[in-house]
Amino acid sequence: MTKEVVIIGGGIAGIYVLRTLLARKSDVEEEMDFTVLKREESGWVSVCGLPFALRGWYEIDKTEINKPQFFLDQGVDFRTENEVAKLNLEENNVVLKTGEEINYDYLVIATGRKQSVEETELGGVYTFHNEDDARKIEAALNVEGVKSAYIRGRGIIGLQAAAAFSTRGLKTTVHGGPPSLLPSSLDPDMGDMVKERMEKAGIRFILDSREITAIKGHEGRVKSVVIGEKEAEEIPADIVIIGKWMLPEVDLARDAGVGIGESGGIVTDRAMHVKRGRGHITNVYALGDCTEVVDAITHRPRLNQLASTAVTQATVIADNILSDIGEQSGLYSPCEFCFGPTVADVGGVLMGSVGVTSEAASRAGIKTISGKATKLVKARYFPGATPLTLKLIFDAYTKKLIGAQMVGEATVAERVNELGVAIRAGITAEELRNMERCYDPSQALLVDVTIDAATKALGITPVY
Ligand SMILES: Cc1cc2nc3c(=O)[nH]c(=O)nc-3n(C[C@H](O)[C@H](O)[C@H](O)COP(=O)(O)OP(=O)(O)OC[C@H]3O[C@@H](n4cnc5c(N)ncnc54)[C@H](O)[C@@H]3O)c2cc1C
């Protein structure tokens, strides 16, 4: 009998479940039908590419990797501009805003983050979540006389938006909570390095706990943002970006009785089944920004709203749906705990991190030692020999690597992946320090910055 798979959400999470199942549907004998329901009118968009489009590197249209027709041609009931109003988990169906009901054998909830922006009638105030937002921001950037921007948020998306505005000549202010940038990825000392580099590019940072108290406008368009009450400050802004970037979109799931965790995301088991009451529903899955993950180091639930996380979860869900349909229990697969490898280009400054920050470790009661070093990424006489600062964090008792952070201009992504594997393997500071590394002056140093950082963490002076 044909199995019906219904996916709510056409972001990276939903699309990757669909793509994986489409690619592997011939692994099972049963037929499968797919329905995707999403609010936007687009097909599959690489939202991660949008900040670079705003920087002017390419057109926004280029980020739409597949149009809806691409999926329709493969027999998928790909419904754009559609809203799901209710989940009936007892009856195995979902109800659309139009009243139509769609039955499923397997349901995948991939509803992402909340997309709302503060209530205002003024033009020029946006969130930055998807391609529609990017188009509105691009249009605003092209309005004559636009000179300044205010961004509320000190995470990756906020900083990437700031880099785009600054590159396009806007006087840009980033405002977020204290004490430093990118707090879920970087310790304050590393966050400050990113800040200093971005300040050199002309971006102003205000890192304090003042809230927005007014958004002022003229002739229907935003002109300034007021922050604070007693110590109020008015910041000129022709474009304002406000994000509720971290809030998972869980209303549908919560209303249907699905378990929501302490971080605000949907709780799943390691097979990505949602929780309801004391058990899990084995034909209802959730993934992506709407879910919480279990941190691999602290073993605490948290959010990790990244495309890279969604894609690994999608593989697990596809494995488990196919195993279920094909009755091949050997293929069932569990989701890894989350190491949160992160990399971002914030205006030419590259930041990377994996594992826990010192603060997250301390909150979880883990005592740490750390070592920080700065070195060139290749021999000084080679072109492109730029510096990289690396901070390694180890469990003080076991000396196992539990976190790594870096700021530089090159080799960041590969180092994040390498050190993620090292954390997963439980490598110690001594092992990392004494391990051979490859060398060629055009690509690497004889003694890499990793060795120096591990050496310093052990309280030993490195050889320069
Ligand atoms: C500008 C930007 C840059 C980023 N850069 C990176 C990066 O470089 N690397 C990285 O790893 N991550 C990055 N991220 C994060 C990454 O994009 C997200 O983690 C990822 O897109 C989450 O995908 P998702 O499908 O879970 O959620 P979303 O993209 O939010 O998709 C949710 C989907 O659910 C639909 N939906 C919700 N409710 C309903 C409903 N009731 N009915 C119908 N449809 C519904 C929405 O319409 C949408 O299609 C970036 C994010 C942004 C915004």
The ligand as an SDF file (V2000), in Angstrom:
LIG
                    3D

 53 58  0  0  0  0  0  0  0  0999 V2000
   20.2010   34.7740    6.8830 C   0  0  0  0  0  0  0  0  0  0  0  0
   20.5370   33.4260    7.4540 C   0  0  0  0  0  0  0  0  0  0  0  0
   21.8230   32.9090    7.2910 C   0  0  0  0  0  0  0  0  0  0  0  0
   22.1370   31.6440    7.8130 C   0  0  0  0  0  0  0  0  0  0  0  0
   23.3980   31.1180    7.6280 N   0  0  0  0  0  0  0  0  0  0  0  0
   23.6700   29.8620    8.0580 C   0  0  0  0  0  0  0  0  0  0  0  0
   24.9190   29.2260    7.7550 C   0  0  0  0  0  0  0  0  0  0  0  0
   25.7970   29.8060    7.1070 O   0  0  0  0  0  0  0  0  0  0  0  0
   25.1280   27.9560    8.1980 N   0  0  0  0  0  0  0  0  0  0  0  0
   24.1660   27.2600    8.8920 C   0  0  0  0  0  0  0  0  0  0  0  0
   24.4000   26.0910    9.2400 O   0  0  0  0  0  0  0  0  0  0  0  0
   22.9610   27.8390    9.1880 N   0  0  0  0  0  0  0  0  0  0  0  0
   22.7030   29.1020    8.8030 C   0  0  0  0  0  0  0  0  0  0  0  0
   21.4860   29.6800    9.0740 N   0  0  0  0  0  0  0  0  0  0  0  0
   20.5000   28.9290    9.8550 C   0  0  0  0  0  0  0  0  0  0  0  0
   19.7500   27.9850    8.9320 C   0  0  0  0  0  0  0  0  0  0  0  0
   19.3950   28.6500    7.7770 O   0  0  0  0  0  0  0  0  0  0  0  0
   18.5420   27.4420    9.6480 C   0  0  0  0  0  0  0  0  0  0  0  0
   18.9960   26.6690   10.7290 O   0  0  0  0  0  0  0  0  0  0  0  0
   17.7170   26.5850    8.7170 C   0  0  0  0  0  0  0  0  0  0  0  0
   17.3150   27.3250    7.6120 O   0  0  0  0  0  0  0  0  0  0  0  0
   16.5190   26.0410    9.4410 C   0  0  0  0  0  0  0  0  0  0  0  0
   15.7020   25.4120    8.5260 O   0  0  0  0  0  0  0  0  0  0  0  0
   14.2460   24.9350    8.9600 P   0  0  0  0  0  0  0  0  0  0  0  0
   13.7140   24.2450    7.7750 O   0  0  0  0  0  0  0  0  0  0  0  0
   14.3100   24.2220   10.2600 O   0  0  0  0  0  0  0  0  0  0  0  0
   13.4370   26.2650    9.2630 O   0  0  0  0  0  0  0  0  0  0  0  0
   12.8920   27.4290    8.3320 P   0  0  0  0  0  0  0  0  0  0  0  0
   13.8680   27.8030    7.2930 O   0  0  0  0  0  0  0  0  0  0  0  0
   12.4370   28.4800    9.2940 O   0  0  0  0  0  0  0  0  0  0  0  0
   11.6400   26.8190    7.5880 O   0  0  0  0  0  0  0  0  0  0  0  0
   10.4210   26.6120    8.2520 C   0  0  0  0  0  0  0  0  0  0  0  0
    9.3780   26.2710    7.2350 C   0  0  0  0  0  0  0  0  0  0  0  0
    8.1830   25.9090    7.9140 O   0  0  0  0  0  0  0  0  0  0  0  0
    7.0980   26.5550    7.2900 C   0  0  0  0  0  0  0  0  0  0  0  0
    5.9940   26.6620    8.2530 N   0  0  0  0  0  0  0  0  0  0  0  0
    6.0460   27.0210    9.5600 C   0  0  0  0  0  0  0  0  0  0  0  0
    4.8290   26.9500   10.1080 N   0  0  0  0  0  0  0  0  0  0  0  0
    3.9790   26.5420    9.1330 C   0  0  0  0  0  0  0  0  0  0  0  0
    2.5900   26.2940    9.0660 C   0  0  0  0  0  0  0  0  0  0  0  0
    1.7930   26.4370   10.1370 N   0  0  0  0  0  0  0  0  0  0  0  0
    2.0670   25.9050    7.8790 N   0  0  0  0  0  0  0  0  0  0  0  0
    2.8480   25.7410    6.7810 C   0  0  0  0  0  0  0  0  0  0  0  0
    4.1750   25.9510    6.7940 N   0  0  0  0  0  0  0  0  0  0  0  0
    4.7280   26.3500    7.9420 C   0  0  0  0  0  0  0  0  0  0  0  0
    7.6610   27.8780    6.8350 C   0  0  0  0  0  0  0  0  0  0  0  0
    6.8450   28.4290    5.8420 O   0  0  0  0  0  0  0  0  0  0  0  0
    9.0210   27.4130    6.3090 C   0  0  0  0  0  0  0  0  0  0  0  0
    8.8890   26.9330    4.9970 O   0  0  0  0  0  0  0  0  0  0  0  0
   21.1530   30.9400    8.5440 C   0  0  0  0  0  0  0  0  0  0  0  0
   19.8700   31.4760    8.7190 C   0  0  0  0  0  0  0  0  0  0  0  0
   19.5600   32.6960    8.1630 C   0  0  0  0  0  0  0  0  0  0  0  0
   18.1520   33.2450    8.3460 C   0  0  0  0  0  0  0  0  0  0  0  0
  1  2  1  0
  2  3  1  0
  2 52  2  0
  3  4  2  0
  4  5  1  0
  4 50  1  0
  5  6  2  0
  6  7  1  0
  6 13  1  0
  7  8  2  0
  7  9  1  0
  9 10  1  0
 10 11  2  0
 10 12  1  0
 12 13  2  0
 13 14  1  0
 14 15  1  0
 14 50  1  0
 15 16  1  0
 16 17  1  0
 16 18  1  0
 18 19  1  0
 18 20  1  0
 20 21  1  0
 20 22  1  0
 22 23  1  0
 23 24  1  0
 24 25  2  0
 24 26  1  0
 24 27  1  0
 27 28  1  0
 28 29  2  0
 28 30  1  0
 28 31  1  0
 31 32  1  0
 32 33  1  0
 33 34  1  0
 33 48  1  0
 34 35  1  0
 35 36  1  0
 35 46  1  0
 36 37  1  0
 36 45  1  0
 37 38  2  0
 38 39  1  0
 39 40  1  0
 39 45  2  0
 40 41  1  0
 40 42  2  0
 42 43  1  0
 43 44  2  0
 44 45  1  0
 46 47  1  0
 46 48  1  0
 48 49  1  0
 50 51  2  0
 51 52  1  0
 52 53  1  0
M  END
$$$$
